[in-house]
Structure formats: structure tokens, C-alpha cells
Amino acid sequence: MNRQDDMERTFAALPPVGGGGFARTWWGRAWLKALEDTALDGQQLKKGRKHARDGAVGAVSVLPGRITAVVTDQDGTALRSDVLLQELTDEEWDRFLDMAVARAGHIAALLDRDMPPHLVEDAAAAGIELLPGIGDLEPECACDAWDHCPHTAALCYQVARLLDRDPFVLLLVRGRGERRLLDELQIRSAARAAREERADGEGDGDREEAVVSAGVRADEAFAARDILPPLPAPPPLPGRPGEPPALDTEAKPAPGVDPAALELLAADAAARAHRMLADALAPGHEDQPLEPELTPDQDAVRLAAAAPDGPSSWAAVRLAVATGRRQADLDLATRAWRLGGTAALAVLEGDAAPAPELLARADALLAEAWEDGERPALRASAPGRWTVPGADVQLRLGGDGRWWPYRKEGGRWAPAGPAAPDPASALAEAAG
């Protein structure tokens, strides 16, 4: 987040609230006291509280000096309402920052989303009023009321709930966003540490300037770690992968460069990145195993399976040539990939026998999968493969213990469906 982006925050509309007060923190209650001491008509405040409780206040935008929201009346009329609060001057901000750096507890409290009374008291002693007082919350509403109306009152009550959660909302209205404020605190903390070191005779005359302009020592940066903001929330997942740039231009490509192939690879990279982001944002993603790294042959099959025009596309034809496969072999491989990725491809192309313990368990499952007299004739045609004579169907055992259905097509064995946990289900799939 850059400093410019940090100067406006928008909060989604808060849900309706039941009984009880709007503010739990002392600074949230101080905000409401400023409203209630300023408004001349208590009935307007009462209506505003009801609007806020009913969820009539829409998304709240917070900027330096201004808070804005759309408030909906009971008759459905939507009105823009603003509450203005005087920004602090640059000179006042300088005094506030110097005061905050002088007491490390102030910074730690802000990072904990707390605003202790002594922070506000120290600021007031420096001539800086953080919290609003009587007359400081200035209303502006599309209903043309000259005093606080139900709409601006509802907005103030809703802002009290936001302040409870994050006192940086108040500091933003006063003129400084969180990122900018923390950056300035970090610089001043480093400069203060340099001055103290110089006072002890360990620095030199240009130390402070060097700290500000050329960075800080590693131990000083580590000491200032507590004033760094938390990491931002993960990015939202886009609805679909981004579109790669079109390479069909008037300029001729360099020798050996195929624009169509580059566009295919770019689109594939975008799709994989989108899927990886979806996996990373899913609950429990940290417990999921990492995807195995693909060999060049496996990746060629994956690309052919994802080709927009299917296995007969120009991309699949080129991939078949590049990997030394016949087109018919690549067709079978892409079919297996779509059914089960690397596991299905290994069952199609692998000649290695399953582990002895898997074969022993498979024999037991074959014996138990059907009732007496219902088991079809099965002939072991290879390790981990059982064929039904005369039926052109086959069972294959994968390295993970799952059963894969196969069917003979044009004299070749082809995958007929996804894996099943038991041989009877897989055989029924193979029989179609």
C-alpha cells in the first residue's frame, strides 16, 4: 500500500446491532459525547441511533477531515451524509510524532489497536487535541438540515463502532493514514536511536542524516520492529485467470519464436497461477501436500490435455512430436491425465509392478468384492492388471491402492473412468 492509497479507507456496512451502547472503548464513548454535546435536538439523535441499529448506514468512507456514508430512511430514501472534523496541521503532527516516539508504550498501544488515556493526555499536553470536543463534529447532509439530523447522527454512531475496532480511523480523519504514520514513526525512532548513540560518544557528526537518508543499522531496524504494521490481508481471488497479452502484431517475431506457442504458455501460466492462489486461500491449505514436480513428458501431457481445441489441436500435435509420441499415444495419455493427473498417467504408462503388500491386499479385495458365484472370471495379465477374458475390460491397480477401469478400444487398452476404491466399482465402470 502506498501513501496515497493509505489516505482513504472504506468499511463495509456494519450489520444491525441489538440493544446496548454503540461504543465499548473509552475513546469511542468520547466520540459519541462530542456528538451528543454538539447536537441541539435530542430527538434527532434518538432517530439516528435507531437508523444505526437497523443497519441503515451503508459503507463508510474515511478520509482526512471527512467521513461519508449513504444513510437510508425508513421510506427507502437514500441520502449522502458527511461528518467533518478538523485535520491537524503539519506542525501539530510533528509534535505528536515526537511525543509518540519519546514513549515506546504509545506506539505499542496503537499497534494493539488501543488508545490509552495517557497517549491522549500527553498529546493534549503538547497542544494536540486528538479526540473531538463540543462543536468539532460538523454535519453535512443531503437533507439540508443545518444541525445534526438523523442521518449524520446515525453515521456518527456507526463510526463509534469502527473506532472501537481501530483507533487509526480517528488518526486518518485527523490527517494521517496508518502506513504513513508508521513510516514516519520508524524514521523518527531510528533518528532518535542515532542521537542517543552519538550522545554516548559512539556516533559521528553525520550519523542522523545517514540514518534518515541511507537506512539504519540492522540492530536498530530490529529494535524498531514493533512499529511495523501487520501483513496485509491475502488478495481476493479473481473470478477467472487474467488474459495474456495478444502477440498478433505487425512486428515480425524473432527467428525461432512462435507467437501462438507463447500465447498458449502465457494462458497456461495464468490458469495455473489462478488455481494455486485458489488453493492457497482455501481453508486448511497449509495441511495440503505440495504438488509433485512434473517431468518434461508429464508436463507435455498436461499441456496437451489443457489445449483449448483438444488433443487434435496444433499444440497437441507439436507436443506429440516434441516428446517422441505417436498422436494416438498422446490421445490416451491426455485422457488419463484428465481422469487423474500423474497417478492416472502412471497407471497407463507404468510397467513397474505394485509393491508386494499392495498386491497381497488386492488379492484379498478381489476375493471379497463379489458375492459367492458372482465374481467374474479374472485373469492376471501382468503384475497389478486383471483382464476379463472375452469382455475387453480390465482392472489396473495404482500405486496408491486405487482401482482403475480400462476398456479395449481399437486393439489398445484405454482408461475408461476415474479410479475407484474397490475392484467391483471399477469393473462396473469399465463394463460401461
Contacts in CASP RR format, 6 or more apart in sequence:
PFRMAT RR
TARGET T0000
AUTHOR 0000-0000-0000
METHOD contacts of the structure
MODEL  1
MNRQDDMERTFAALPPVGGGGFARTWWGRAWLKALEDTALDGQQLKKGRK
HARDGAVGAVSVLPGRITAVVTDQDGTALRSDVLLQELTDEEWDRFLDMA
VARAGHIAALLDRDMPPHLVEDAAAAGIELLPGIGDLEPECACDAWDHCP
HTAALCYQVARLLDRDPFVLLLVRGRGERRLLDELQIRSAARAAREERAD
GEGDGDREEAVVSAGVRADEAFAARDILPPLPAPPPLPGRPGEPPALDTE
AKPAPGVDPAALELLAADAAARAHRMLADALAPGHEDQPLEPELTPDQDA
VRLAAAAPDGPSSWAAVRLAVATGRRQADLDLATRAWRLGGTAALAVLEG
DAAPAPELLARADALLAEAWEDGERPALRASAPGRWTVPGADVQLRLGGD
GRWWPYRKEGGRWAPAGPAAPDPASALAEAAG
1 179 0 8 1.000
1 232 0 8 1.000
2 179 0 8 1.000
3 177 0 8 1.000
3 179 0 8 1.000
3 180 0 8 1.000
3 183 0 8 1.000
6 177 0 8 1.000
6 178 0 8 1.000
6 179 0 8 1.000
6 180 0 8 1.000
7 63 0 8 1.000
7 64 0 8 1.000
7 172 0 8 1.000
7 175 0 8 1.000
7 177 0 8 1.000
7 180 0 8 1.000
8 61 0 8 1.000
8 62 0 8 1.000
8 63 0 8 1.000
9 61 0 8 1.000
9 62 0 8 1.000
9 169 0 8 1.000
9 172 0 8 1.000
10 59 0 8 1.000
10 60 0 8 1.000
10 61 0 8 1.000
10 62 0 8 1.000
11 59 0 8 1.000
11 60 0 8 1.000
11 61 0 8 1.000
11 62 0 8 1.000
11 162 0 8 1.000
12 59 0 8 1.000
13 55 0 8 1.000
13 57 0 8 1.000
13 58 0 8 1.000
13 59 0 8 1.000
13 60 0 8 1.000
14 55 0 8 1.000
14 57 0 8 1.000
14 158 0 8 1.000
14 161 0 8 1.000
14 162 0 8 1.000
15 55 0 8 1.000
16 53 0 8 1.000
16 54 0 8 1.000
16 55 0 8 1.000
17 52 0 8 1.000
17 53 0 8 1.000
17 55 0 8 1.000
17 161 0 8 1.000
18 53 0 8 1.000
19 53 0 8 1.000
22 32 0 8 1.000
22 49 0 8 1.000
22 52 0 8 1.000
22 157 0 8 1.000
22 158 0 8 1.000
22 160 0 8 1.000
22 161 0 8 1.000
23 29 0 8 1.000
23 31 0 8 1.000
23 32 0 8 1.000
23 160 0 8 1.000
23 161 0 8 1.000
23 163 0 8 1.000
23 164 0 8 1.000
24 164 0 8 1.000
25 115 0 8 1.000
25 163 0 8 1.000
25 164 0 8 1.000
26 117 0 8 1.000
27 115 0 8 1.000
27 120 0 8 1.000
27 131 0 8 1.000
27 163 0 8 1.000
27 167 0 8 1.000
27 170 0 8 1.000
28 160 0 8 1.000
28 163 0 8 1.000
28 164 0 8 1.000
29 160 0 8 1.000
30 131 0 8 1.000
30 132 0 8 1.000
31 131 0 8 1.000
31 132 0 8 1.000
31 156 0 8 1.000
31 159 0 8 1.000
31 160 0 8 1.000
31 163 0 8 1.000
31 170 0 8 1.000
32 156 0 8 1.000
32 157 0 8 1.000
32 160 0 8 1.000
33 133 0 8 1.000
34 131 0 8 1.000
34 132 0 8 1.000
34 133 0 8 1.000
34 134 0 8 1.000
34 135 0 8 1.000
34 136 0 8 1.000
34 137 0 8 1.000
35 45 0 8 1.000
35 137 0 8 1.000
35 148 0 8 1.000
35 153 0 8 1.000
35 156 0 8 1.000
35 157 0 8 1.000
36 45 0 8 1.000
37 133 0 8 1.000
37 134 0 8 1.000
37 135 0 8 1.000
38 133 0 8 1.000
38 134 0 8 1.000
38 135 0 8 1.000
38 136 0 8 1.000
38 137 0 8 1.000
38 148 0 8 1.000
39 45 0 8 1.000
39 147 0 8 1.000
39 148 0 8 1.000
39 153 0 8 1.000
40 147 0 8 1.000
40 148 0 8 1.000
41 147 0 8 1.000
41 148 0 8 1.000
44 145 0 8 1.000
44 147 0 8 1.000
44 148 0 8 1.000
44 149 0 8 1.000
44 150 0 8 1.000
44 153 0 8 1.000
45 148 0 8 1.000
45 153 0 8 1.000
47 150 0 8 1.000
47 153 0 8 1.000
48 150 0 8 1.000
48 151 0 8 1.000
48 153 0 8 1.000
48 154 0 8 1.000
48 157 0 8 1.000
49 153 0 8 1.000
49 154 0 8 1.000
49 157 0 8 1.000
50 150 0 8 1.000
51 57 0 8 1.000
51 71 0 8 1.000
51 72 0 8 1.000
51 73 0 8 1.000
51 150 0 8 1.000
51 151 0 8 1.000
51 153 0 8 1.000
51 154 0 8 1.000
52 153 0 8 1.000
52 154 0 8 1.000
52 155 0 8 1.000
52 157 0 8 1.000
52 158 0 8 1.000
56 71 0 8 1.000
56 72 0 8 1.000
56 73 0 8 1.000
56 154 0 8 1.000
57 69 0 8 1.000
57 70 0 8 1.000
57 71 0 8 1.000
57 154 0 8 1.000
57 155 0 8 1.000
57 158 0 8 1.000
58 69 0 8 1.000
58 70 0 8 1.000
58 71 0 8 1.000
58 72 0 8 1.000
59 69 0 8 1.000
59 70 0 8 1.000
60 67 0 8 1.000
60 68 0 8 1.000
60 69 0 8 1.000
60 155 0 8 1.000
60 158 0 8 1.000
60 159 0 8 1.000
60 162 0 8 1.000
61 67 0 8 1.000
61 68 0 8 1.000
61 69 0 8 1.000
62 162 0 8 1.000
62 169 0 8 1.000
62 172 0 8 1.000
62 173 0 8 1.000
63 172 0 8 1.000
63 173 0 8 1.000
64 87 0 8 1.000
64 172 0 8 1.000
64 173 0 8 1.000
64 174 0 8 1.000
64 175 0 8 1.000
64 176 0 8 1.000
64 177 0 8 1.000
65 84 0 8 1.000
65 85 0 8 1.000
65 86 0 8 1.000
65 87 0 8 1.000
65 173 0 8 1.000
65 174 0 8 1.000
65 175 0 8 1.000
66 82 0 8 1.000
66 83 0 8 1.000
66 84 0 8 1.000
66 85 0 8 1.000
66 173 0 8 1.000
67 82 0 8 1.000
67 83 0 8 1.000
67 84 0 8 1.000
67 85 0 8 1.000
67 155 0 8 1.000
67 159 0 8 1.000
67 173 0 8 1.000
68 80 0 8 1.000
68 81 0 8 1.000
68 82 0 8 1.000
69 80 0 8 1.000
69 81 0 8 1.000
69 155 0 8 1.000
69 158 0 8 1.000
70 78 0 8 1.000
70 79 0 8 1.000
70 80 0 8 1.000
70 81 0 8 1.000
71 78 0 8 1.000
71 79 0 8 1.000
71 81 0 8 1.000
71 150 0 8 1.000
71 151 0 8 1.000
71 154 0 8 1.000
71 155 0 8 1.000
72 78 0 8 1.000
72 79 0 8 1.000
73 79 0 8 1.000
73 150 0 8 1.000
73 151 0 8 1.000
79 141 0 8 1.000
79 142 0 8 1.000
79 143 0 8 1.000
79 151 0 8 1.000
80 141 0 8 1.000
80 142 0 8 1.000
81 139 0 8 1.000
81 140 0 8 1.000
81 141 0 8 1.000
81 142 0 8 1.000
81 149 0 8 1.000
81 151 0 8 1.000
81 152 0 8 1.000
81 154 0 8 1.000
81 155 0 8 1.000
82 139 0 8 1.000
82 140 0 8 1.000
82 141 0 8 1.000
82 152 0 8 1.000
82 155 0 8 1.000
83 137 0 8 1.000
83 138 0 8 1.000
83 139 0 8 1.000
83 140 0 8 1.000
83 152 0 8 1.000
83 155 0 8 1.000
83 156 0 8 1.000
83 159 0 8 1.000
84 137 0 8 1.000
84 138 0 8 1.000
84 139 0 8 1.000
84 140 0 8 1.000
85 132 0 8 1.000
85 136 0 8 1.000
85 137 0 8 1.000
85 138 0 8 1.000
85 173 0 8 1.000
85 174 0 8 1.000
86 136 0 8 1.000
87 173 0 8 1.000
87 174 0 8 1.000
87 175 0 8 1.000
88 96 0 8 1.000
88 128 0 8 1.000
88 174 0 8 1.000
88 175 0 8 1.000
88 176 0 8 1.000
92 127 0 8 1.000
92 128 0 8 1.000
93 175 0 8 1.000
93 176 0 8 1.000
95 126 0 8 1.000
95 127 0 8 1.000
95 128 0 8 1.000
96 123 0 8 1.000
96 126 0 8 1.000
96 128 0 8 1.000
96 130 0 8 1.000
97 181 0 8 1.000
97 184 0 8 1.000
97 185 0 8 1.000
97 188 0 8 1.000
98 126 0 8 1.000
98 188 0 8 1.000
99 106 0 8 1.000
99 122 0 8 1.000
99 123 0 8 1.000
99 126 0 8 1.000
99 128 0 8 1.000
100 106 0 8 1.000
100 107 0 8 1.000
100 110 0 8 1.000
100 119 0 8 1.000
100 185 0 8 1.000
101 107 0 8 1.000
101 185 0 8 1.000
101 188 0 8 1.000
101 189 0 8 1.000
101 192 0 8 1.000
102 192 0 8 1.000
103 122 0 8 1.000
104 226 0 8 1.000
106 116 0 8 1.000
106 118 0 8 1.000
106 119 0 8 1.000
106 122 0 8 1.000
107 185 0 8 1.000
107 189 0 8 1.000
107 226 0 8 1.000
107 227 0 8 1.000
108 226 0 8 1.000
109 115 0 8 1.000
109 116 0 8 1.000
109 119 0 8 1.000
110 119 0 8 1.000
110 167 0 8 1.000
110 168 0 8 1.000
111 226 0 8 1.000
111 227 0 8 1.000
111 229 0 8 1.000
113 165 0 8 1.000
113 166 0 8 1.000
113 167 0 8 1.000
113 168 0 8 1.000
114 167 0 8 1.000
115 130 0 8 1.000
115 167 0 8 1.000
115 170 0 8 1.000
119 130 0 8 1.000
120 130 0 8 1.000
120 131 0 8 1.000
123 129 0 8 1.000
123 130 0 8 1.000
124 130 0 8 1.000
130 170 0 8 1.000
130 171 0 8 1.000
130 174 0 8 1.000
131 170 0 8 1.000
137 148 0 8 1.000
137 156 0 8 1.000
139 145 0 8 1.000
139 147 0 8 1.000
139 148 0 8 1.000
139 149 0 8 1.000
139 152 0 8 1.000
140 152 0 8 1.000
141 149 0 8 1.000
141 151 0 8 1.000
141 152 0 8 1.000
142 151 0 8 1.000
143 149 0 8 1.000
143 151 0 8 1.000
145 151 0 8 1.000
145 152 0 8 1.000
148 156 0 8 1.000
159 169 0 8 1.000
162 169 0 8 1.000
163 169 0 8 1.000
163 170 0 8 1.000
168 177 0 8 1.000
168 178 0 8 1.000
168 181 0 8 1.000
171 177 0 8 1.000
171 178 0 8 1.000
171 181 0 8 1.000
172 178 0 8 1.000
176 184 0 8 1.000
178 229 0 8 1.000
179 229 0 8 1.000
182 227 0 8 1.000
182 228 0 8 1.000
182 229 0 8 1.000
185 227 0 8 1.000
186 224 0 8 1.000
186 227 0 8 1.000
186 228 0 8 1.000
187 212 0 8 1.000
189 224 0 8 1.000
189 227 0 8 1.000
190 211 0 8 1.000
190 212 0 8 1.000
190 215 0 8 1.000
190 216 0 8 1.000
190 220 0 8 1.000
190 221 0 8 1.000
190 224 0 8 1.000
191 208 0 8 1.000
191 211 0 8 1.000
191 212 0 8 1.000
193 211 0 8 1.000
193 216 0 8 1.000
193 220 0 8 1.000
193 223 0 8 1.000
193 224 0 8 1.000
194 203 0 8 1.000
194 207 0 8 1.000
194 208 0 8 1.000
194 210 0 8 1.000
194 211 0 8 1.000
194 216 0 8 1.000
194 220 0 8 1.000
195 207 0 8 1.000
195 208 0 8 1.000
197 203 0 8 1.000
197 207 0 8 1.000
198 204 0 8 1.000
198 205 0 8 1.000
198 207 0 8 1.000
198 208 0 8 1.000
211 220 0 8 1.000
216 224 0 8 1.000
234 280 0 8 1.000
234 281 0 8 1.000
235 277 0 8 1.000
237 274 0 8 1.000
237 277 0 8 1.000
237 278 0 8 1.000
237 281 0 8 1.000
238 274 0 8 1.000
240 274 0 8 1.000
241 267 0 8 1.000
241 270 0 8 1.000
241 271 0 8 1.000
241 273 0 8 1.000
241 274 0 8 1.000
242 270 0 8 1.000
242 274 0 8 1.000
243 270 0 8 1.000
244 263 0 8 1.000
244 266 0 8 1.000
244 267 0 8 1.000
244 269 0 8 1.000
244 270 0 8 1.000
245 266 0 8 1.000
246 263 0 8 1.000
247 253 0 8 1.000
247 259 0 8 1.000
247 260 0 8 1.000
247 262 0 8 1.000
247 263 0 8 1.000
248 259 0 8 1.000
253 259 0 8 1.000
260 314 0 8 1.000
261 315 0 8 1.000
261 318 0 8 1.000
264 303 0 8 1.000
264 307 0 8 1.000
264 315 0 8 1.000
268 303 0 8 1.000
268 306 0 8 1.000
271 306 0 8 1.000
279 285 0 8 1.000
279 288 0 8 1.000
292 342 0 8 1.000
294 302 0 8 1.000
294 342 0 8 1.000
296 323 0 8 1.000
297 323 0 8 1.000
298 342 0 8 1.000
298 345 0 8 1.000
300 319 0 8 1.000
300 322 0 8 1.000
300 323 0 8 1.000
301 319 0 8 1.000
301 330 0 8 1.000
301 333 0 8 1.000
301 334 0 8 1.000
301 337 0 8 1.000
301 345 0 8 1.000
302 337 0 8 1.000
302 341 0 8 1.000
303 315 0 8 1.000
303 319 0 8 1.000
304 310 0 8 1.000
304 311 0 8 1.000
304 315 0 8 1.000
304 316 0 8 1.000
304 319 0 8 1.000
304 320 0 8 1.000
304 330 0 8 1.000
304 333 0 8 1.000
304 334 0 8 1.000
305 311 0 8 1.000
305 334 0 8 1.000
305 337 0 8 1.000
305 338 0 8 1.000
307 313 0 8 1.000
307 315 0 8 1.000
307 316 0 8 1.000
309 315 0 8 1.000
309 316 0 8 1.000
310 316 0 8 1.000
310 334 0 8 1.000
311 327 0 8 1.000
311 330 0 8 1.000
311 331 0 8 1.000
311 334 0 8 1.000
311 335 0 8 1.000
316 327 0 8 1.000
316 330 0 8 1.000
316 334 0 8 1.000
317 327 0 8 1.000
319 325 0 8 1.000
319 330 0 8 1.000
320 326 0 8 1.000
320 327 0 8 1.000
320 329 0 8 1.000
320 330 0 8 1.000
323 330 0 8 1.000
325 333 0 8 1.000
328 412 0 8 1.000
332 348 0 8 1.000
332 412 0 8 1.000
332 414 0 8 1.000
332 415 0 8 1.000
333 345 0 8 1.000
333 348 0 8 1.000
333 349 0 8 1.000
335 414 0 8 1.000
335 415 0 8 1.000
336 344 0 8 1.000
336 345 0 8 1.000
336 347 0 8 1.000
336 348 0 8 1.000
336 415 0 8 1.000
337 344 0 8 1.000
337 345 0 8 1.000
339 415 0 8 1.000
339 417 0 8 1.000
339 418 0 8 1.000
339 419 0 8 1.000
340 418 0 8 1.000
340 419 0 8 1.000
343 398 0 8 1.000
343 399 0 8 1.000
343 400 0 8 1.000
343 402 0 8 1.000
343 419 0 8 1.000
344 404 0 8 1.000
344 415 0 8 1.000
344 418 0 8 1.000
344 419 0 8 1.000
346 398 0 8 1.000
346 399 0 8 1.000
347 396 0 8 1.000
347 398 0 8 1.000
347 399 0 8 1.000
347 404 0 8 1.000
347 415 0 8 1.000
348 415 0 8 1.000
353 359 0 8 1.000
353 383 0 8 1.000
353 384 0 8 1.000
354 362 0 8 1.000
354 383 0 8 1.000
354 384 0 8 1.000
354 397 0 8 1.000
354 398 0 8 1.000
354 399 0 8 1.000
354 401 0 8 1.000
355 399 0 8 1.000
358 397 0 8 1.000
358 398 0 8 1.000
358 399 0 8 1.000
358 401 0 8 1.000
359 383 0 8 1.000
359 384 0 8 1.000
359 397 0 8 1.000
361 401 0 8 1.000
362 384 0 8 1.000
362 397 0 8 1.000
362 401 0 8 1.000
362 423 0 8 1.000
365 422 0 8 1.000
365 423 0 8 1.000
366 375 0 8 1.000
366 378 0 8 1.000
366 386 0 8 1.000
366 423 0 8 1.000
367 375 0 8 1.000
369 375 0 8 1.000
369 422 0 8 1.000
369 423 0 8 1.000
369 424 0 8 1.000
370 376 0 8 1.000
370 424 0 8 1.000
376 388 0 8 1.000
376 391 0 8 1.000
376 427 0 8 1.000
377 388 0 8 1.000
377 389 0 8 1.000
378 386 0 8 1.000
378 387 0 8 1.000
378 388 0 8 1.000
378 395 0 8 1.000
379 386 0 8 1.000
379 387 0 8 1.000
379 388 0 8 1.000
379 389 0 8 1.000
380 386 0 8 1.000
381 387 0 8 1.000
381 394 0 8 1.000
384 396 0 8 1.000
384 397 0 8 1.000
384 398 0 8 1.000
385 394 0 8 1.000
385 395 0 8 1.000
385 396 0 8 1.000
385 397 0 8 1.000
386 394 0 8 1.000
386 395 0 8 1.000
386 423 0 8 1.000
387 393 0 8 1.000
387 394 0 8 1.000
387 395 0 8 1.000
388 394 0 8 1.000
388 427 0 8 1.000
391 431 0 8 1.000
392 407 0 8 1.000
392 408 0 8 1.000
393 405 0 8 1.000
393 406 0 8 1.000
393 407 0 8 1.000
393 408 0 8 1.000
393 416 0 8 1.000
393 427 0 8 1.000
393 430 0 8 1.000
393 431 0 8 1.000
394 405 0 8 1.000
394 406 0 8 1.000
394 407 0 8 1.000
394 408 0 8 1.000
394 413 0 8 1.000
394 430 0 8 1.000
395 403 0 8 1.000
395 404 0 8 1.000
395 405 0 8 1.000
395 406 0 8 1.000
395 423 0 8 1.000
395 426 0 8 1.000
395 427 0 8 1.000
395 430 0 8 1.000
396 403 0 8 1.000
396 404 0 8 1.000
396 406 0 8 1.000
397 403 0 8 1.000
397 404 0 8 1.000
398 404 0 8 1.000
398 419 0 8 1.000
402 419 0 8 1.000
402 420 0 8 1.000
402 421 0 8 1.000
403 419 0 8 1.000
403 420 0 8 1.000
403 421 0 8 1.000
403 422 0 8 1.000
403 423 0 8 1.000
403 425 0 8 1.000
403 426 0 8 1.000
404 415 0 8 1.000
404 417 0 8 1.000
404 419 0 8 1.000
404 420 0 8 1.000
404 426 0 8 1.000
405 415 0 8 1.000
405 416 0 8 1.000
405 417 0 8 1.000
405 420 0 8 1.000
405 426 0 8 1.000
405 427 0 8 1.000
405 429 0 8 1.000
405 430 0 8 1.000
406 413 0 8 1.000
406 414 0 8 1.000
406 415 0 8 1.000
406 416 0 8 1.000
406 430 0 8 1.000
407 413 0 8 1.000
407 414 0 8 1.000
407 416 0 8 1.000
407 430 0 8 1.000
407 432 0 8 1.000
408 414 0 8 1.000
416 429 0 8 1.000
416 430 0 8 1.000
416 432 0 8 1.000
417 429 0 8 1.000
417 430 0 8 1.000
418 429 0 8 1.000
419 426 0 8 1.000
420 426 0 8 1.000
420 429 0 8 1.000
END
